[in-house]
Amino acid sequence: MLQHMTSEPEQQIGVGTQDAFQRLWTPHRMAYIQGENKPTGPGADDGCPFCSIPAKSDEDGLIVRRGEHVYAVLNLYPYNGGHLMVVPYRHVADYTDLTGPETAELGELTKQAMTALRTASGAHGFNIGMNQGTVAGAGIAAHLHQHIVPRWGGDTNFMPVVGHTKVLPQLLADTRKMLAEAWPTA
């Protein structure tokens, strides 16, 4: 149940020194922090979510677009609303291991994702890139994925910096539907 925000600090017994900060509890993020559903090994049969997502319906897998070699899917732990990833169907870890057709389609779906995000949400800019290897920050290093993060002027605030919390204005299922409808046809 949601409580109304007040200007008075809430009394929280046993949490340390009382301060003027409100608390925004996000227990759903604990799954990400603890590595829930992360692959247990380097192979496609080692619990790779990017290998299992395509077997689901678009709605259940949060797939926005399917191509012949790659697909676009919403990030379960988005940096911003509309944060997509373009992922090859083939379980491959390194960009240099992609085939020519996989590389071309990855680029094409990235362009289409940008168009859909601009159409659906008026994105002002994008962060696009890959983290290759665990040491480079890849959460799932065994299966290549390219991030497409929409950005807007003023989209960064104190919440991630001070509160280590992302505030997302829309449910993932609603975002998936909105982007799928805005996806360019060619």
N, C-alpha and C positions, 0 to 999 in steps of 0.2 A: 504494500500500500504506500503510495506516495504521500509525503507530508509537505505542507506548504512551507516555503522558505520564510524565515523571519529575519529581522535585523538583529535580533538578540542571539548571542552565542548559546548553543545548546549545552546543557550540563551533561557531561559524560563521566560518570563515576569510574575511577580506576584506569583512566587512559593517560595519566600523567598530568602535567601542569595545564590548567585551563588556559585556553587562548581564544582569540577572536576568530579562528578559522572554522568554517563549516566543513563537514566531511561528506564526500561523495564516494560511497562505497561501490566498488565494481568487482564483486566476487567472481563474475564470469571470466575475468582476465586471469584468474589463478590457473585455469587450464593451459593458457599460453605460457605463463611463467614456469609452470611445472613440466612443460614439454608434452602435455597430453596429445596423443595421436601423432607424435613425431615418429618417423621411421626408426626402426631398431637396427638397421644395417644399410649397406650400400645398394642392395639389389631391389629390383622391382617387386619381389615377393616379400620384402622385409617391412611391410606396413607403410608403404609410401602413399600418402593421401592423394598426390597428384596422379598416381596410377589408378586409384580406386574411384576418383571423382567422375571420370567419363562414363562409368557404368551406371551412374545415378541419373535421375531425371534432371533436366535443366534447373527446375525449381529446387529440388533437394540438394543438388550439387552446387547451387549458386552459379551455374554456368550461364554466361551472357551470350556467347556465340561459340559455335563449333565450326572449325575448319576441317580440311582434309588431314593436315599434319599437326595442327596446334589448336588449342581452344583458349577462350578468355573466360576467366572466373573471378568472382569477387574474393578479396582477401578476407578471411575470417577475423583477422586482427588488424583492421585498417588503420593506416596513418591518418587518412582523411576519408570522409564519405565518398564513395565511388572508387576507392582504391582497387584497381584491377590487377590481375596478373595474366600474362600470356604464357602458356605452358605447352611444350610439345607432348604429344601422346606417348611418344617413345621415352623410356626411362634412360635419360642421358644427363650427365652431370656438367659437362663443360661445353661452352659455346662453340669451341673449335670442333666438337664432335657432331654438330648438326650437319645434316645433308643440305645441299643447295636448296631444294624445295622447302625444307623445314625453315631454313634461314629466311627465305623470301616470304613465306606465309607468316612467320613471326613478325616480320617488319610490316606486312600489310595489315594484320590484325591490330598491331600497335597504332598504326595510322587511323584505322577505323574506330578504335577505342577512343582516341583523342577527339574524333569528330562526334561520336556519341556523347561523350562527356561534355563537350561544348554545347551541343544541342540540348541535352537534358538538364544540365545544371549550370551552364554559363561559366565553365571553368576559365580562369584567366591565364593559367599556365600549367605546366606539368613538371614533375620529377619523373624521369624514366631511366631505368637501369637494372642491372643484375649484380648480385653479390655472388661472386664465384668462390666457393670454398667456405668452410666454417670460419676460418680466420678473417675472411673478408665480410663476415656478418650474415652469411646465408643461414637462415633458420632450417631449411631443408636443402642441404648441400648436394645430396645425391640426385636430385631431379631439378634440372635447370628451370628457372622461371624468371620472366622479366616483369618488373613492377611498373605500373603506370599510375602515378599518384596525382590526382587533380589538385590544383592550388588556386586560391583566391586571395586577392589583396586583403590583408588583415586576418587571414585564417589561423595564424599562430597567436596564441594567447598564453596566459600564465598556467593554465591547467596542466599541460604536459610537462612544463618545466618545474613547477612547484608541486603540483598534485600528482604527477606521474599518472595522469588520467586523460584519456581522449573523450571528448564530448562529441558524439555523432548524432546528427539530427534526424536520422531515418533508419528504420530497420533494414537489415540486409536483403530480406525478401522483397521489400518495396523498391530498394535501390536496383536490384537485379531486374525486376519487371520494367522499371523506368528506363534503364539503359538498353535492355533488349528491344524495347519499343522504339528507342531513338537510334538504334544501330543502323548505319547506312547499308543500303541493299547492294551497292557495288563498290 
